Amino acid sequence: MVELTLIFVLFSTLLIGILDFGQSLFYQQGVVERVRVAARYGSIHDPTDTTAITNVLLYNQSQTPTDGRSAYFRLSASMVNVSTAGAGTDNYRLVVKLSGYSFPMITPLLSSSYSGPPITVSQPLGQYF
């Protein structure tokens, strides 16, 4: 009976660890994709419209929704930094940075949430007229 208990504890720990890893990978990839979409939107539309780019990252639309829905992955506008560098040169680029986000963990021995690393996407724009 002792052997069964030890194997069960080991198996359940491994299973929860696999679930945690899969969930954190899903969240990380989802957040990275949101930042990429926002950078693409900004490069196609007006790269100086930081509010619209932030809204695309948070809500997948250029305007803040009026129906009160929450942002993807519990993100907020304070976590997003949109800037442009090198205006009027061939090195003109749009930079979208997301930092300070976190996502929940299942494993009770770890912290209740994991803070992800900052994500920066730089989109070259060339010379903007």
N, CA, C and O of each residue as an XYZ file, in Angstrom:
516
protein
N       0.813     -1.196      0.000
C       0.000      0.000      0.000
C       0.861      1.267      0.000
O       0.489      2.276     -0.600
N       2.013      1.210      0.676
C       2.921      2.349      0.728
C       3.460      2.661     -0.667
O       3.586      3.825     -1.045
N       3.775      1.618     -1.424
C       4.289      1.823     -2.770
C       3.259      2.522     -3.650
O       3.598      3.412     -4.429
N       2.012      2.116     -3.520
C       0.941      2.727     -4.302
C       0.793      4.203     -3.946
O       0.587      5.034     -4.830
N       0.894      4.529     -2.682
C       0.785      5.924     -2.247
C       1.938      6.750     -2.807
O       1.715      7.858     -3.293
N       3.140      6.245     -2.750
C       4.285      6.979     -3.273
C       4.177      7.192     -4.787
O       4.456      8.279     -5.293
N       3.777      6.158     -5.486
C       3.611      6.277     -6.943
C       2.491      7.259     -7.276
O       2.621      8.045     -8.214
N       1.394      7.227     -6.522
C       0.287      8.146     -6.773
C       0.709      9.596     -6.547
O       0.362     10.473     -7.339
N       1.450      9.851     -5.477
C       1.920     11.212     -5.192
C       2.851     11.683     -6.296
O       2.736     12.818     -6.761
N       3.762     10.835     -6.717
C       4.689     11.189     -7.788
C       3.941     11.417     -9.103
O       4.204     12.399     -9.798
N       3.032     10.539     -9.444
C       2.273     10.664    -10.686
C       1.413     11.931    -10.681
O       1.385     12.653    -11.677
N       0.715     12.212     -9.584
C      -0.142     13.406     -9.534
C       0.692     14.684     -9.586
O       0.270     15.669    -10.192
N       1.864     14.682     -8.962
C       2.743     15.852     -9.035
C       3.210     16.081    -10.467
O       3.206     17.215    -10.948
N       3.610     15.023    -11.143
C       4.017     15.149    -12.546
C       2.866     15.607    -13.427
O       3.061     16.440    -14.313
N       1.690     15.085    -13.201
C       0.531     15.461    -14.001
C       0.181     16.938    -13.811
O      -0.077     17.643    -14.787
N       0.172     17.406    -12.577
C      -0.124     18.819    -12.315
C       0.973     19.703    -12.903
O       0.688     20.781    -13.425
N       2.230     19.251    -12.821
C       3.327     20.009    -13.419
C       3.191     20.126    -14.922
O       3.460     21.183    -15.493
N       2.777     19.054    -15.564
C       2.563     19.081    -17.015
C       1.415     20.034    -17.368
O       1.505     20.781    -18.342
N       0.353     20.006    -16.585
C      -0.766     20.915    -16.823
C      -0.343     22.367    -16.636
O      -0.714     23.230    -17.431
N       0.433     22.641    -15.586
C       0.932     23.994    -15.355
C       1.797     24.471    -16.510
O       1.642     25.597    -16.984
N       2.696     23.629    -16.957
C       3.574     24.002    -18.064
C       2.769     24.277    -19.328
O       3.021     25.265    -20.018
N       1.814     23.427    -19.635
C       0.977     23.623    -20.817
C       0.160     24.899    -20.737
O       0.037     25.623    -21.726
N      -0.402     25.182    -19.564
C      -1.198     26.395    -19.401
C      -0.319     27.644    -19.513
O      -0.713     28.624    -20.145
N       0.861     27.612    -18.906
C       1.741     28.782    -18.988
C       2.232     28.988    -20.425
O       2.379     30.129    -20.863
N       2.483     27.916    -21.153
C       2.873     28.032    -22.553
C       1.738     28.630    -23.387
O       1.981     29.453    -24.270
N       0.502     28.219    -23.108
C      -0.653     28.765    -23.805
C      -0.796     30.265    -23.543
O      -0.971     31.047    -24.477
N      -0.720     30.662    -22.278
C      -0.837     32.083    -21.936
C       0.277     32.894    -22.592
O       0.019     33.944    -23.180
N       1.507     32.412    -22.493
C       2.639     33.143    -23.050
C       2.483     33.325    -24.551
O       2.683     34.427    -25.062
N       2.129     32.269    -25.262
C       1.967     32.372    -26.709
C       0.797     33.281    -27.075
O       0.873     34.028    -28.050
N      -0.277     33.221    -26.302
C      -1.420     34.102    -26.557
C      -1.080     35.564    -26.375
O      -1.509     36.408    -27.163
N      -0.315     35.869    -25.346
C       0.075     37.258    -25.091
C       1.044     37.748    -26.162
O       0.928     38.882    -26.627
N       1.988     36.913    -26.556
C       2.924     37.288    -27.622
C       2.161     37.568    -28.915
O       2.469     38.528    -29.621
N       1.187     36.752    -29.222
C       0.397     36.957    -30.449
C      -0.402     38.259    -30.378
O      -0.540     38.946    -31.390
N      -0.926     38.609    -29.213
C      -1.661     39.872    -29.061
C      -0.744     41.058    -29.350
O      -1.158     42.009    -30.014
N       0.492     41.013    -28.861
C       1.442     42.109    -29.090
C       1.801     42.185    -30.573
O       1.909     43.280    -31.124
N       1.985     41.054    -31.213
C       2.291     41.039    -32.650
C       1.150     41.622    -33.474
O       1.384     42.387    -34.410
N      -0.072     41.268    -33.134
C      -1.234     41.791    -33.855
C      -1.315     43.309    -33.694
O      -1.599     44.021    -34.657
N      -1.070     43.798    -32.493
C      -1.114     45.241    -32.259
C      -0.033     45.964    -33.055
O      -0.287     47.033    -33.610
N       1.163     45.396    -33.116
C       2.247     46.016    -33.893
C       1.918     46.010    -35.386
O       2.194     46.983    -36.088
N       1.333     44.922    -35.866
C       0.927     44.865    -37.271
C      -0.143     45.914    -37.572
O      -0.084     46.601    -38.592
N      -1.122     46.030    -36.671
C      -2.178     47.022    -36.853
C      -1.577     48.427    -36.920
O      -1.929     49.218    -37.795
N      -0.675     48.728    -35.999
C      -0.063     50.048    -35.974
C       0.772     50.338    -37.197
O       0.820     51.485    -37.643
N       1.431     49.341    -37.756
C       2.247     49.571    -38.948
C       1.389     49.784    -40.187
O       1.799     50.493    -41.106
N       0.219     49.187    -40.225
C      -0.662     49.353    -41.378
C      -1.466     50.644    -41.283
O      -1.659     51.337    -42.282
N      -1.932     50.964    -40.080
C      -2.704     52.184    -39.857
C      -1.766     53.279    -39.363
O      -0.604     53.315    -39.768
N      -2.226     54.145    -38.524
C      -1.430     55.263    -38.024
C      -0.532     54.795    -36.868
O      -1.050     54.457    -35.804
N       0.797     54.764    -37.044
C       1.673     54.286    -35.965
C       1.761     55.235    -34.780
O       2.284     54.859    -33.731
N       1.265     56.449    -34.922
C       1.304     57.399    -33.806
C       0.035     57.346    -32.958
O      -0.032     58.001    -31.918
N      -0.957     56.593    -33.373
C      -2.210     56.465    -32.608
C      -2.040     55.385    -31.539
O      -2.445     54.238    -31.729
N      -1.439     55.767    -30.421
C      -1.116     54.800    -29.369
C      -2.364     54.225    -28.710
O      -2.356     53.072    -28.277
N      -3.423     55.000    -28.628
C      -4.659     54.507    -28.007
C      -5.271     53.375    -28.826
O      -5.682     52.358    -28.268
N      -5.335     53.544    -30.137
C      -5.905     52.495    -30.995
C      -5.050     51.236    -30.959
O      -5.583     50.127    -30.928
N      -3.730     51.394    -30.963
C      -2.838     50.230    -30.927
C      -2.995     49.496    -29.597
O      -3.030     48.266    -29.566
N      -3.089     50.241    -28.509
C      -3.302     49.630    -27.191
C      -4.635     48.898    -27.144
O      -4.713     47.797    -26.599
N      -5.681     49.487    -27.705
C      -6.997     48.839    -27.725
C      -6.989     47.571    -28.568
O      -7.662     46.599    -28.223
N      -6.240     47.563    -29.665
C      -6.137     46.349    -30.477
C      -5.471     45.244    -29.669
O      -5.883     44.086    -29.743
N      -4.447     45.594    -28.901
C      -3.785     44.592    -28.066
C      -4.734     44.066    -26.987
O      -4.766     42.866    -26.714
N      -5.500     44.962    -26.380
C      -6.354     44.566    -25.262
C      -7.668     43.929    -25.694
O      -8.105     42.947    -25.094
N      -8.305     44.479    -26.733
C      -9.672     44.075    -27.078
C      -9.837     43.549    -28.503
O     -10.930     43.116    -28.868
N      -8.781     43.576    -29.317
C      -8.837     43.162    -30.715
C      -9.724     44.070    -31.557
O     -10.309     43.639    -32.551
N      -9.816     45.322    -31.149
C     -10.507     46.351    -31.929
C      -9.895     47.694    -31.566
O      -9.325     47.849    -30.487
N     -10.012     48.666    -32.466
C      -9.304     49.933    -32.277
C      -9.965     50.866    -31.269
O      -9.339     51.824    -30.816
N     -11.200     50.606    -30.915
C     -11.893     51.455    -29.936
C     -12.195     50.656    -28.683
O     -12.368     49.438    -28.731
N     -12.255     51.360    -27.560
C     -12.606     50.702    -26.304
C     -14.049     50.227    -26.392
O     -14.926     51.017    -26.741
N     -14.322     48.964    -26.088
C     -15.698     48.465    -26.191
C     -16.612     49.137    -25.169
O     -16.214     49.423    -24.040
N     -17.820     49.373    -25.591
C     -18.794     50.024    -24.704
C     -19.629     49.014    -23.925
O     -20.383     49.399    -23.032
N     -19.507     47.734    -24.247
C     -20.320     46.733    -23.560
C     -19.694     46.237    -22.255
O     -20.246     45.343    -21.613
N     -18.555     46.800    -21.855
C     -17.957     46.461    -20.575
C     -17.186     45.160    -20.536
O     -16.897     44.649    -19.454
N     -16.847     44.612    -21.691
C     -16.101     43.347    -21.685
C     -14.668     43.593    -21.205
O     -14.127     44.690    -21.338
N     -14.085     42.559    -20.654
C     -12.725     42.689    -20.135
C     -11.706     42.414    -21.234
O     -12.032     41.846    -22.276
N     -10.482     42.822    -20.985
C      -9.411     42.645    -21.954
C      -8.947     41.190    -21.970
O      -9.163     40.442    -21.017
N      -8.306     40.808    -23.073
C      -7.752     39.459    -23.187
C      -6.713     39.213    -22.105
O      -5.915     40.101    -21.804
N      -6.709     38.041    -21.527
C      -5.709     37.577    -20.570
C      -5.537     38.525    -19.380
O      -4.451     38.606    -18.807
N      -6.583     39.230    -19.012
C      -6.573     40.165    -17.879
C      -5.490     41.227    -18.010
O      -4.878     41.610    -17.013
N      -5.249     41.701    -19.213
C      -4.271     42.755    -19.444
C      -4.910     44.109    -19.199
O      -6.135     44.230    -19.227
N      -4.096     45.127    -18.959
C      -4.611     46.484    -18.782
C      -3.754     47.456    -19.580
O      -2.637     47.133    -19.984
N      -4.288     48.641    -19.800
C      -3.587     49.637    -20.606
C      -2.288     50.092    -19.948
O      -1.365     50.516    -20.644
N      -2.200     50.014    -18.635
C      -0.966     50.430    -17.955
C       0.192     49.477    -18.222
O       1.343     49.832    -17.969
N      -0.078     48.297    -18.717
C       0.964     47.318    -19.032
C       1.541     47.508    -20.424
O       2.552     46.893    -20.763
N       0.908     48.356    -21.239
C       1.281     48.513    -22.647
C       2.031     49.828    -22.840
O       1.617     50.871    -22.334
N       3.138     49.766    -23.578
C       3.898     50.959    -23.938
C       4.089     50.949    -25.449
O       4.703     50.032    -25.995
N       3.561     51.972    -26.125
C       3.673     52.086    -27.578
C       4.506     53.325    -27.878
O       4.211     54.414    -27.386
N       5.552     53.154    -28.692
C       6.399     54.289    -29.042
C       6.875     54.155    -30.485
O       6.841     53.077    -31.077
N       7.317     55.283    -31.028
C       7.920     55.288    -32.353
C       9.313     55.884    -32.213
O       9.532     56.789    -31.407
N      10.231     55.382    -32.985
C      11.614     55.867    -32.938
C      12.106     56.126    -34.347
O      11.721     55.431    -35.287
N      12.959     57.128    -34.492
C      13.580     57.409    -35.785
C      12.642     57.999    -36.806
O      12.768     57.700    -37.994
N      11.698     58.834    -36.385
C      10.745     59.426    -37.331
C      11.480     60.245    -38.384
O      12.399     61.001    -38.067
N      11.070     60.088    -39.630
C      11.659     60.819    -40.742
C      12.940     60.210    -41.274
O      13.567     60.783    -42.165
N      13.339     59.074    -40.757
C      14.551     58.403    -41.239
C      14.189     57.021    -41.783
O      13.045     56.575    -41.694
N      15.190     56.364    -42.344
C      14.967     55.001    -42.820
C      14.888     54.004    -41.675
O      14.526     52.847    -41.892
N      15.217     54.425    -40.473
C      15.164     53.557    -39.297
C      13.899     53.824    -38.474
O      13.868     53.558    -37.272
N      12.874     54.342    -39.118
C      11.613     54.628    -38.430
C      10.934     53.311    -38.067
O      10.738     52.451    -38.927
N      10.576     53.155    -36.799
C       9.978     51.892    -36.363
C       8.956     52.119    -35.262
O       9.018     53.086    -34.503
N       8.026     51.198    -35.210
C       7.005     51.168    -34.163
C       7.419     50.106    -33.155
O       7.743     48.979    -33.529
N       7.409     50.471    -31.870
C       7.795     49.546    -30.808
C       6.617     49.388    -29.859
O       6.150     50.364    -29.273
N       6.137     48.158    -29.707
C       5.051     47.838    -28.778
C       5.633     46.935    -27.699
O       6.182     45.872    -27.989
N       5.501     47.378    -26.441
C       6.063     46.616    -25.326
C       4.973     46.317    -24.304
O       4.193     47.194    -23.932
N       4.932     45.079    -23.863
C       3.989     44.652    -22.834
C       4.798     44.129    -21.656
O       5.653     43.260    -21.824
N       4.533     44.650    -20.473
C       5.254     44.193    -19.286
C       4.331     44.230    -18.078
O       3.337     44.957    -18.062
N       4.669     43.444    -17.075
C       3.893     43.427    -15.839
C       2.664     42.542    -15.873
O       1.812     42.661    -14.993
N       2.537     41.667    -16.843
C       1.386     40.772    -16.918
C       1.663     39.513    -16.112
O       2.819     39.171    -15.863
N       0.617     38.833    -15.711
C       0.780     37.577    -14.975
C      -0.347     36.625    -15.359
O      -1.378     37.035    -15.893
N      -0.126     35.352    -15.074
C      -1.164     34.364    -15.320
C      -1.153     33.336    -14.201
O      -0.118     33.111    -13.573
N      -2.301     32.707    -13.947
C      -2.432     31.823    -12.782
C      -1.709     30.494    -12.977
O      -1.502     30.027    -14.097
N      -1.338     29.909    -11.854
C      -0.714     28.590    -11.841
C      -1.634     27.623    -11.091
O      -2.377     28.038    -10.202
N      -1.587     26.354    -11.442
C      -2.405     25.339    -10.779
C      -1.680     24.769     -9.559
O      -2.299     24.495     -8.531
N      -0.370     24.594     -9.682
C       0.417     23.953     -8.636
C       0.334     24.736     -7.328
O       0.694     25.913     -7.300
N      -0.124     24.119     -6.256
C      -0.266     24.841     -4.991
C       1.065     25.170     -4.326
O       1.124     26.090     -3.510
N       2.128     24.452     -4.646
C       3.414     24.723     -4.019
C       4.115     25.936     -4.617
O       4.965     26.542     -3.965
N       3.770     26.293     -5.838
C       4.324     27.485     -6.455
C       3.459     28.687     -6.106
O       2.429     28.547     -5.446
N       3.870     29.850     -6.541
C       3.059     31.035     -6.277
C       1.722     30.923     -7.006
O       1.574     30.120     -7.927
N       0.766     31.719     -6.594
C      -0.562     31.644     -7.196
C      -0.591     32.195     -8.622
O      -1.502     31.877     -9.387
N       0.394     33.018     -8.987
C       0.469     33.508    -10.359
C       1.938     33.678    -10.746
O       2.815     33.812     -9.891
N       2.177     33.670    -12.037
C       3.518     33.792    -12.576
C       3.591     35.072    -13.378
O       2.749     35.307    -14.245
N       4.576     35.900    -13.105
C       4.782     37.129    -13.871
C       5.643     36.821    -15.080
O       6.766     36.331    -14.955
N       5.110     37.111    -16.232
C       5.826     36.817    -17.464
C       6.869     37.862    -17.784
O       6.802     38.983    -17.280
N       7.834     37.509    -18.617
C       8.873     38.469    -19.008
C       8.307     39.531    -19.944
O       7.311     39.279    -20.623
N       8.916     40.704    -19.995
C       8.438     41.742    -20.929
C       8.531     41.260    -22.376
O       9.470     40.560    -22.758
N       7.544     41.648    -23.162
C       7.500     41.271    -24.576
C       7.597     42.550    -25.390
O       6.799     43.469    -25.204
N       8.565     42.614    -26.286
C       8.769     43.788    -27.128
C       8.733     43.361    -28.582
O       9.441     42.437    -28.984
N       7.901     44.038    -29.374
C       7.839     43.795    -30.810
C       8.160     45.104    -31.505
O       7.523     46.125    -31.244
N       9.137     45.076    -32.381
C       9.559     46.255    -33.126
C       9.224     46.042    -34.595
O       9.682     45.080    -35.212
N       8.433     46.936    -35.143
C       7.972     46.818    -36.527
C       8.615     47.918    -37.351
O       8.298     49.088    -37.138
N       9.512     47.596    -38.292
C      10.124     48.643    -39.120
C       9.093     49.260    -40.060
O       8.259     48.571    -40.647
N       9.182     50.578    -40.178
C       8.224     51.309    -41.020
C       8.898     51.980    -42.215
O       8.200     52.444    -43.117
N      10.224     52.048    -42.254
C      10.909     52.758    -43.317
C      10.716     54.242    -43.147
O      10.492     54.710    -42.031
N      10.796     54.985    -44.212
C      10.573     56.413    -44.112
C       9.086     56.694    -44.239
O       8.459     56.354    -45.242
N       8.537     57.313    -43.219
C       7.099     57.561    -43.167
C       6.809     58.978    -43.639
O       7.412     59.935    -43.155
N       5.887     59.109    -44.584
C       5.513     60.423    -45.102
C       4.174     60.829    -44.565
O       3.682     61.911    -44.887
